[in-house]
Amino acid sequence: MASLKKDTMRNIWILLFGLIILGRLNCGGQIIHQEKSLQISDFRFESIFGYQSTDSLHLYCLLGTGFFRAPSSENSDSLILNWTVKHPNALIIPVSTLVDSSSMNLTYCLVIDNLDTLNVFLIRNGCFPGGTMQRPDTWSEMPDDEKLLYKDIPQPNIQIHIEKKAYEDYIEKIKIAEQYATENKLGIWKEE
């Protein structure tokens, strides 16, 4: 039974990322909008943050929202490093960007190599709670009570780079990965 559940989850995972990759290759039905592919080989990651030495205007982050306050496992940095070394052909897929004309833009991204995704790998290993993989809301998506938090400061300028269906499918994979980590008491979910 457990083997069947594991195989089913693996097949769903393969199907989702196969569709994402196919969508990226199909210009007519492109799932992910970006001007060019970003190669992991052009990036340097320090913990959850990645940057390109040739681009001082953008900082990339493996987590979406709440990463400043989120618990993390002690081995998260080493797992990120090991994964990136083992996947030298991975692509950086922007999900959303917080545009800041006075400073550096912050882009929440997925890191994908074939059917393997660093973000899901981190959640599956209990490195972070799954909620950190949610992208921030755009101004039009924000509830009115949240907009009140911005009454004395400029409203955030969030650009979305991934289509809604692909993002929703990705979040479902994050939920499954978090359930696996909690059930197996991995990383932040292990009992002390």
Buried (B, 14 or more C-beta within 10 A) or exposed (E): EEEEEEEEBEEBBEEBBEBBBEBBEEEEEEBBEBEEEBEBEBBEBEBBBBBBEEBEEBBBBBBBBBBEEBEBBEBBBEBBEEBBEEBEEBBBBBBBBBBEEEEEBBBBBBBBBEBBBBBBBBBBBBBBBBBBBBBBBBEEEBEEEEBEEEEEEEEBEBEBBBBEEBBEBBBEBBEBBBBBBBEEEBBBBEEE
